[in-house]
Amino acid sequence: MAQVLIRELRPETLQALKRRARKRNRSLQQEMKRVLEAAAATELAGAEEIADRTYKRLQRRGLPQQDSGELQAEDRLR
């Protein structure tokens, strides 16, 4: 598993994370890991939402889209 070093973190930020970890009965490392994972998941969820809206908009305009995985599989069979 990867490791990350964060330099020059403001002392107030560190104290806030420590308080947050204590409230949740977690170590600072566990809390920071959860915060980072939640931030990454939120970003991914936003991207999926945008992709879904784009797909639906193209469908309404009569521009059907194919699954790229299906296209790749077909290409491999050639």
PDB file as gemmi writes it, atoms N, CA and C in Angstrom:
CRYST1    1.000    1.000    1.000  90.00  90.00  90.00 P 1                      
ATOM      1  N   MET A   1       0.844  -1.173   0.000  1.00  0.00           N  
ATOM      2  CA  MET A   1       0.000   0.000   0.000  1.00  0.00           C  
ATOM      3  C   MET A   1       0.892   1.240   0.000  1.00  0.00           C  
ATOM      4  N   ALA A   2       0.452   2.295  -0.654  1.00  0.00           N  
ATOM      5  CA  ALA A   2       1.236   3.517  -0.792  1.00  0.00           C  
ATOM      6  C   ALA A   2       1.307   4.302   0.513  1.00  0.00           C  
ATOM      7  N   GLN A   3       2.357   5.101   0.627  1.00  0.00           N  
ATOM      8  CA  GLN A   3       2.508   5.994   1.764  1.00  0.00           C  
ATOM      9  C   GLN A   3       2.605   7.410   1.238  1.00  0.00           C  
ATOM     10  N   VAL A   4       2.146   8.369   2.062  1.00  0.00           N  
ATOM     11  CA  VAL A   4       2.155   9.771   1.662  1.00  0.00           C  
ATOM     12  C   VAL A   4       2.777  10.598   2.776  1.00  0.00           C  
ATOM     13  N   LEU A   5       3.594  11.552   2.389  1.00  0.00           N  
ATOM     14  CA  LEU A   5       4.177  12.487   3.340  1.00  0.00           C  
ATOM     15  C   LEU A   5       3.597  13.861   3.024  1.00  0.00           C  
ATOM     16  N   ILE A   6       3.038  14.508   4.013  1.00  0.00           N  
ATOM     17  CA  ILE A   6       2.461  15.839   3.821  1.00  0.00           C  
ATOM     18  C   ILE A   6       3.361  16.833   4.533  1.00  0.00           C  
ATOM     19  N   ARG A   7       3.912  17.741   3.774  1.00  0.00           N  
ATOM     20  CA  ARG A   7       4.811  18.747   4.340  1.00  0.00           C  
ATOM     21  C   ARG A   7       4.061  20.054   4.567  1.00  0.00           C  
ATOM     22  N   GLU A   8       4.534  20.805   5.530  1.00  0.00           N  
ATOM     23  CA  GLU A   8       4.054  22.158   5.801  1.00  0.00           C  
ATOM     24  C   GLU A   8       2.541  22.238   6.038  1.00  0.00           C  
ATOM     25  N   LEU A   9       2.020  21.284   6.765  1.00  0.00           N  
ATOM     26  CA  LEU A   9       0.614  21.304   7.161  1.00  0.00           C  
ATOM     27  C   LEU A   9       0.445  22.333   8.275  1.00  0.00           C  
ATOM     28  N   ARG A  10      -0.545  23.182   8.135  1.00  0.00           N  
ATOM     29  CA  ARG A  10      -0.749  24.207   9.164  1.00  0.00           C  
ATOM     30  C   ARG A  10      -1.051  23.540  10.503  1.00  0.00           C  
ATOM     31  N   PRO A  11      -0.509  24.049  11.593  1.00  0.00           N  
ATOM     32  CA  PRO A  11      -0.738  23.462  12.917  1.00  0.00           C  
ATOM     33  C   PRO A  11      -2.225  23.392  13.264  1.00  0.00           C  
ATOM     34  N   GLU A  12      -3.003  24.382  12.844  1.00  0.00           N  
ATOM     35  CA  GLU A  12      -4.454  24.374  13.138  1.00  0.00           C  
ATOM     36  C   GLU A  12      -5.136  23.199  12.446  1.00  0.00           C  
ATOM     37  N   THR A  13      -4.685  22.895  11.243  1.00  0.00           N  
ATOM     38  CA  THR A  13      -5.263  21.772  10.494  1.00  0.00           C  
ATOM     39  C   THR A  13      -4.948  20.463  11.198  1.00  0.00           C  
ATOM     40  N   LEU A  14      -3.705  20.311  11.615  1.00  0.00           N  
ATOM     41  CA  LEU A  14      -3.303  19.102  12.318  1.00  0.00           C  
ATOM     42  C   LEU A  14      -4.100  18.931  13.605  1.00  0.00           C  
ATOM     43  N   GLN A  15      -4.266  20.011  14.379  1.00  0.00           N  
ATOM     44  CA  GLN A  15      -5.026  19.933  15.624  1.00  0.00           C  
ATOM     45  C   GLN A  15      -6.481  19.561  15.350  1.00  0.00           C  
ATOM     46  N   ALA A  16      -7.058  20.122  14.290  1.00  0.00           N  
ATOM     47  CA  ALA A  16      -8.455  19.800  13.940  1.00  0.00           C  
ATOM     48  C   ALA A  16      -8.588  18.319  13.581  1.00  0.00           C  
ATOM     49  N   LEU A  17      -7.621  17.800  12.836  1.00  0.00           N  
ATOM     50  CA  LEU A  17      -7.657  16.380  12.477  1.00  0.00           C  
ATOM     51  C   LEU A  17      -7.490  15.487  13.705  1.00  0.00           C  
ATOM     52  N   LYS A  18      -6.633  15.900  14.625  1.00  0.00           N  
ATOM     53  CA  LYS A  18      -6.452  15.123  15.860  1.00  0.00           C  
ATOM     54  C   LYS A  18      -7.741  15.109  16.674  1.00  0.00           C  
ATOM     55  N   ARG A  19      -8.399  16.269  16.782  1.00  0.00           N  
ATOM     56  CA  ARG A  19      -9.680  16.318  17.519  1.00  0.00           C  
ATOM     57  C   ARG A  19     -10.724  15.420  16.850  1.00  0.00           C  
ATOM     58  N   ARG A  20     -10.782  15.515  15.545  1.00  0.00           N  
ATOM     59  CA  ARG A  20     -11.734  14.710  14.783  1.00  0.00           C  
ATOM     60  C   ARG A  20     -11.470  13.217  15.003  1.00  0.00           C  
ATOM     61  N   ALA A  21     -10.209  12.824  14.991  1.00  0.00           N  
ATOM     62  CA  ALA A  21      -9.847  11.425  15.209  1.00  0.00           C  
ATOM     63  C   ALA A  21     -10.246  10.970  16.610  1.00  0.00           C  
ATOM     64  N   ARG A  22      -9.960  11.813  17.611  1.00  0.00           N  
ATOM     65  CA  ARG A  22     -10.323  11.456  18.995  1.00  0.00           C  
ATOM     66  C   ARG A  22     -11.826  11.255  19.137  1.00  0.00           C  
ATOM     67  N   LYS A  23     -12.616  12.135  18.527  1.00  0.00           N  
ATOM     68  CA  LYS A  23     -14.088  12.024  18.605  1.00  0.00           C  
ATOM     69  C   LYS A  23     -14.582  10.695  18.030  1.00  0.00           C  
ATOM     70  N   ARG A  24     -13.862  10.194  17.060  1.00  0.00           N  
ATOM     71  CA  ARG A  24     -14.288   8.969  16.375  1.00  0.00           C  
ATOM     72  C   ARG A  24     -13.520   7.735  16.851  1.00  0.00           C  
ATOM     73  N   ASN A  25     -12.752   7.908  17.920  1.00  0.00           N  
ATOM     74  CA  ASN A  25     -11.946   6.808  18.469  1.00  0.00           C  
ATOM     75  C   ASN A  25     -11.049   6.164  17.416  1.00  0.00           C  
ATOM     76  N   ARG A  26     -10.382   7.017  16.648  1.00  0.00           N  
ATOM     77  CA  ARG A  26      -9.458   6.540  15.636  1.00  0.00           C  
ATOM     78  C   ARG A  26      -8.097   7.160  15.869  1.00  0.00           C  
ATOM     79  N   SER A  27      -7.094   6.541  15.255  1.00  0.00           N  
ATOM     80  CA  SER A  27      -5.769   7.154  15.263  1.00  0.00           C  
ATOM     81  C   SER A  27      -5.770   8.284  14.239  1.00  0.00           C  
ATOM     82  N   LEU A  28      -4.797   9.155  14.340  1.00  0.00           N  
ATOM     83  CA  LEU A  28      -4.677  10.238  13.378  1.00  0.00           C  
ATOM     84  C   LEU A  28      -4.512   9.663  11.972  1.00  0.00           C  
ATOM     85  N   GLN A  29      -3.703   8.623  11.841  1.00  0.00           N  
ATOM     86  CA  GLN A  29      -3.495   7.996  10.537  1.00  0.00           C  
ATOM     87  C   GLN A  29      -4.801   7.447   9.969  1.00  0.00           C  
ATOM     88  N   GLN A  30      -5.583   6.757  10.792  1.00  0.00           N  
ATOM     89  CA  GLN A  30      -6.864   6.212  10.323  1.00  0.00           C  
ATOM     90  C   GLN A  30      -7.801   7.336   9.870  1.00  0.00           C  
ATOM     91  N   GLU A  31      -7.831   8.407  10.640  1.00  0.00           N  
ATOM     92  CA  GLU A  31      -8.720   9.519  10.297  1.00  0.00           C  
ATOM     93  C   GLU A  31      -8.301  10.188   8.995  1.00  0.00           C  
ATOM     94  N   MET A  32      -7.012  10.431   8.844  1.00  0.00           N  
ATOM     95  CA  MET A  32      -6.530  11.063   7.614  1.00  0.00           C  
ATOM     96  C   MET A  32      -6.798  10.172   6.409  1.00  0.00           C  
ATOM     97  N   LYS A  33      -6.639   8.876   6.578  1.00  0.00           N  
ATOM     98  CA  LYS A  33      -6.905   7.937   5.493  1.00  0.00           C  
ATOM     99  C   LYS A  33      -8.379   8.008   5.093  1.00  0.00           C  
ATOM    100  N   ARG A  34      -9.263   8.034   6.079  1.00  0.00           N  
ATOM    101  CA  ARG A  34     -10.700   8.115   5.779  1.00  0.00           C  
ATOM    102  C   ARG A  34     -11.065   9.426   5.093  1.00  0.00           C  
ATOM    103  N   VAL A  35     -10.478  10.515   5.556  1.00  0.00           N  
ATOM    104  CA  VAL A  35     -10.752  11.823   4.947  1.00  0.00           C  
ATOM    105  C   VAL A  35     -10.320  11.816   3.482  1.00  0.00           C  
ATOM    106  N   LEU A  36      -9.125  11.309   3.205  1.00  0.00           N  
ATOM    107  CA  LEU A  36      -8.626  11.272   1.833  1.00  0.00           C  
ATOM    108  C   LEU A  36      -9.446  10.334   0.953  1.00  0.00           C  
ATOM    109  N   GLU A  37      -9.817   9.172   1.491  1.00  0.00           N  
ATOM    110  CA  GLU A  37     -10.627   8.235   0.710  1.00  0.00           C  
ATOM    111  C   GLU A  37     -11.999   8.816   0.398  1.00  0.00           C  
ATOM    112  N   ALA A  38     -12.596   9.505   1.358  1.00  0.00           N  
ATOM    113  CA  ALA A  38     -13.908  10.130   1.132  1.00  0.00           C  
ATOM    114  C   ALA A  38     -13.808  11.225   0.075  1.00  0.00           C  
ATOM    115  N   ALA A  39     -12.740  12.005   0.125  1.00  0.00           N  
ATOM    116  CA  ALA A  39     -12.556  13.070  -0.865  1.00  0.00           C  
ATOM    117  C   ALA A  39     -12.401  12.476  -2.264  1.00  0.00           C  
ATOM    118  N   ALA A  40     -11.635  11.419  -2.380  1.00  0.00           N  
ATOM    119  CA  ALA A  40     -11.431  10.781  -3.680  1.00  0.00           C  
ATOM    120  C   ALA A  40     -12.731  10.164  -4.186  1.00  0.00           C  
ATOM    121  N   ALA A  41     -13.492   9.520  -3.312  1.00  0.00           N  
ATOM    122  CA  ALA A  41     -14.758   8.902  -3.708  1.00  0.00           C  
ATOM    123  C   ALA A  41     -15.757   9.957  -4.169  1.00  0.00           C  
ATOM    124  N   THR A  42     -15.776  11.099  -3.502  1.00  0.00           N  
ATOM    125  CA  THR A  42     -16.686  12.174  -3.893  1.00  0.00           C  
ATOM    126  C   THR A  42     -16.355  12.655  -5.288  1.00  0.00           C  
ATOM    127  N   GLU A  43     -15.077  12.798  -5.573  1.00  0.00           N  
ATOM    128  CA  GLU A  43     -14.661  13.244  -6.894  1.00  0.00           C  
ATOM    129  C   GLU A  43     -15.070  12.234  -7.956  1.00  0.00           C  
ATOM    130  N   LEU A  44     -14.889  10.952  -7.677  1.00  0.00           N  
ATOM    131  CA  LEU A  44     -15.272   9.917  -8.619  1.00  0.00           C  
ATOM    132  C   LEU A  44     -16.774   9.889  -8.827  1.00  0.00           C  
ATOM    133  N   ALA A  45     -17.528  10.046  -7.751  1.00  0.00           N  
ATOM    134  CA  ALA A  45     -18.983  10.053  -7.864  1.00  0.00           C  
ATOM    135  C   ALA A  45     -19.432  11.214  -8.735  1.00  0.00           C  
ATOM    136  N   GLY A  46     -18.794  12.361  -8.596  1.00  0.00           N  
ATOM    137  CA  GLY A  46     -19.130  13.515  -9.420  1.00  0.00           C  
ATOM    138  C   GLY A  46     -18.862  13.241 -10.888  1.00  0.00           C  
ATOM    139  N   ALA A  47     -17.767  12.569 -11.185  1.00  0.00           N  
ATOM    140  CA  ALA A  47     -17.428  12.238 -12.570  1.00  0.00           C  
ATOM    141  C   ALA A  47     -18.451  11.274 -13.160  1.00  0.00           C  
ATOM    142  N   GLU A  48     -18.894  10.303 -12.367  1.00  0.00           N  
ATOM    143  CA  GLU A  48     -19.894   9.350 -12.844  1.00  0.00           C  
ATOM    144  C   GLU A  48     -21.220  10.057 -13.131  1.00  0.00           C  
ATOM    145  N   GLU A  49     -21.582  11.001 -12.287  1.00  0.00           N  
ATOM    146  CA  GLU A  49     -22.815  11.761 -12.489  1.00  0.00           C  
ATOM    147  C   GLU A  49     -22.747  12.560 -13.789  1.00  0.00           C  
ATOM    148  N   ILE A  50     -21.623  13.198 -14.037  1.00  0.00           N  
ATOM    149  CA  ILE A  50     -21.443  13.963 -15.273  1.00  0.00           C  
ATOM    150  C   ILE A  50     -21.531  13.034 -16.489  1.00  0.00           C  
ATOM    151  N   ALA A  51     -20.895  11.880 -16.404  1.00  0.00           N  
ATOM    152  CA  ALA A  51     -20.937  10.918 -17.507  1.00  0.00           C  
ATOM    153  C   ALA A  51     -22.368  10.447 -17.766  1.00  0.00           C  
ATOM    154  N   ASP A  52     -23.131  10.181 -16.708  1.00  0.00           N  
ATOM    155  CA  ASP A  52     -24.524   9.755 -16.865  1.00  0.00           C  
ATOM    156  C   ASP A  52     -25.360  10.839 -17.531  1.00  0.00           C  
ATOM    157  N   ARG A  53     -25.181  12.106 -17.089  1.00  0.00           N  
ATOM    158  CA  ARG A  53     -25.950  13.199 -17.697  1.00  0.00           C  
ATOM    159  C   ARG A  53     -25.592  13.356 -19.171  1.00  0.00           C  
ATOM    160  N   THR A  54     -24.313  13.233 -19.503  1.00  0.00           N  
ATOM    161  CA  THR A  54     -23.881  13.350 -20.894  1.00  0.00           C  
ATOM    162  C   THR A  54     -24.470  12.228 -21.731  1.00  0.00           C  
ATOM    163  N   TYR A  55     -24.436  11.022 -21.211  1.00  0.00           N  
ATOM    164  CA  TYR A  55     -24.992   9.867 -21.915  1.00  0.00           C  
ATOM    165  C   TYR A  55     -26.481  10.071 -22.207  1.00  0.00           C  
ATOM    166  N   LYS A  56     -27.226  10.518 -21.205  1.00  0.00           N  
ATOM    167  CA  LYS A  56     -28.670  10.749 -21.379  1.00  0.00           C  
ATOM    168  C   LYS A  56     -28.940  11.866 -22.381  1.00  0.00           C  
ATOM    169  N   ARG A  57     -28.139  12.923 -22.337  1.00  0.00           N  
ATOM    170  CA  ARG A  57     -28.319  14.037 -23.271  1.00  0.00           C  
ATOM    171  C   ARG A  57     -28.082  13.565 -24.709  1.00  0.00           C  
ATOM    172  N   LEU A  58     -27.056  12.745 -24.919  1.00  0.00           N  
ATOM    173  CA  LEU A  58     -26.774  12.222 -26.257  1.00  0.00           C  
ATOM    174  C   LEU A  58     -27.890  11.300 -26.731  1.00  0.00           C  
ATOM    175  N   GLN A  59     -28.451  10.512 -25.818  1.00  0.00           N  
ATOM    176  CA  GLN A  59     -29.564   9.632 -26.177  1.00  0.00           C  
ATOM    177  C   GLN A  59     -30.770  10.448 -26.635  1.00  0.00           C  
ATOM    178  N   ARG A  60     -31.087  11.518 -25.891  1.00  0.00           N  
ATOM    179  CA  ARG A  60     -32.227  12.368 -26.258  1.00  0.00           C  
ATOM    180  C   ARG A  60     -32.041  12.992 -27.634  1.00  0.00           C  
ATOM    181  N   ARG A  61     -30.815  13.252 -28.020  1.00  0.00           N  
ATOM    182  CA  ARG A  61     -30.525  13.851 -29.325  1.00  0.00           C  
ATOM    183  C   ARG A  61     -30.437  12.797 -30.430  1.00  0.00           C  
ATOM    184  N   GLY A  62     -30.688  11.550 -30.073  1.00  0.00           N  
ATOM    185  CA  GLY A  62     -30.641  10.484 -31.064  1.00  0.00           C  
ATOM    186  C   GLY A  62     -29.232  10.045 -31.415  1.00  0.00           C  
ATOM    187  N   LEU A  63     -28.307  10.261 -30.520  1.00  0.00           N  
ATOM    188  CA  LEU A  63     -26.918   9.860 -30.737  1.00  0.00           C  
ATOM    189  C   LEU A  63     -26.548   8.760 -29.747  1.00  0.00           C  
ATOM    190  N   PRO A  64     -27.009   7.527 -30.016  1.00  0.00           N  
ATOM    191  CA  PRO A  64     -26.751   6.445 -29.060  1.00  0.00           C  
ATOM    192  C   PRO A  64     -25.253   6.172 -28.931  1.00  0.00           C  
ATOM    193  N   GLN A  65     -24.854   5.811 -27.731  1.00  0.00           N  
ATOM    194  CA  GLN A  65     -23.455   5.519 -27.437  1.00  0.00           C  
ATOM    195  C   GLN A  65     -23.313   4.056 -27.086  1.00  0.00           C  
ATOM    196  N   GLN A  66     -22.202   3.475 -27.506  1.00  0.00           N  
ATOM    197  CA  GLN A  66     -21.932   2.088 -27.168  1.00  0.00           C  
ATOM    198  C   GLN A  66     -20.956   2.023 -26.006  1.00  0.00           C  
ATOM    199  N   ASP A  67     -21.023   0.917 -25.304  1.00  0.00           N  
ATOM    200  CA  ASP A  67     -20.091   0.662 -24.208  1.00  0.00           C  
ATOM    201  C   ASP A  67     -18.702   0.434 -24.803  1.00  0.00           C  
ATOM    202  N   SER A  68     -17.720   1.195 -24.362  1.00  0.00           N  
ATOM    203  CA  SER A  68     -16.370   1.061 -24.924  1.00  0.00           C  
ATOM    204  C   SER A  68     -15.788  -0.324 -24.672  1.00  0.00           C  
ATOM    205  N   GLY A  69     -16.198  -0.963 -23.586  1.00  0.00           N  
ATOM    206  CA  GLY A  69     -15.730  -2.321 -23.314  1.00  0.00           C  
ATOM    207  C   GLY A  69     -16.203  -3.292 -24.375  1.00  0.00           C  
ATOM    208  N   GLU A  70     -17.455  -3.113 -24.809  1.00  0.00           N  
ATOM    209  CA  GLU A  70     -17.991  -3.970 -25.876  1.00  0.00           C  
ATOM    210  C   GLU A  70     -17.238  -3.727 -27.180  1.00  0.00           C  
ATOM    211  N   LEU A  71     -16.961  -2.467 -27.476  1.00  0.00           N  
ATOM    212  CA  LEU A  71     -16.225  -2.144 -28.699  1.00  0.00           C  
ATOM    213  C   LEU A  71     -14.825  -2.752 -28.670  1.00  0.00           C  
ATOM    214  N   GLN A  72     -14.166  -2.708 -27.516  1.00  0.00           N  
ATOM    215  CA  GLN A  72     -12.830  -3.292 -27.410  1.00  0.00           C  
ATOM    216  C   GLN A  72     -12.873  -4.811 -27.605  1.00  0.00           C  
ATOM    217  N   ALA A  73     -13.901  -5.435 -27.013  1.00  0.00           N  
ATOM    218  CA  ALA A  73     -14.031  -6.886 -27.144  1.00  0.00           C  
ATOM    219  C   ALA A  73     -14.238  -7.265 -28.609  1.00  0.00           C  
ATOM    220  N   GLU A  74     -15.080  -6.509 -29.312  1.00  0.00           N  
ATOM    221  CA  GLU A  74     -15.307  -6.776 -30.733  1.00  0.00           C  
ATOM    222  C   GLU A  74     -14.008  -6.611 -31.518  1.00  0.00           C  
ATOM    223  N   ASP A  75     -13.258  -5.587 -31.186  1.00  0.00           N  
ATOM    224  CA  ASP A  75     -12.008  -5.312 -31.883  1.00  0.00           C  
ATOM    225  C   ASP A  75     -11.007  -6.452 -31.685  1.00  0.00           C  
ATOM    226  N   ARG A  76     -10.985  -7.025 -30.509  1.00  0.00           N  
ATOM    227  CA  ARG A  76     -10.045  -8.122 -30.218  1.00  0.00           C  
ATOM    228  C   ARG A  76     -10.383  -9.372 -31.027  1.00  0.00           C  
ATOM    229  N   LEU A  77     -11.659  -9.528 -31.348  1.00  0.00           N  
ATOM    230  CA  LEU A  77     -12.084 -10.722 -32.084  1.00  0.00           C  
ATOM    231  C   LEU A  77     -11.724 -10.637 -33.575  1.00  0.00           C  
ATOM    232  N   ARG A  78     -11.355  -9.461 -34.047  1.00  0.00           N  
ATOM    233  CA  ARG A  78     -11.014  -9.304 -35.477  1.00  0.00           C  
ATOM    234  C   ARG A  78      -9.648  -9.821 -35.787  1.00  0.00           C  
TER     235      ARG A  78                                                      
END                                                                             
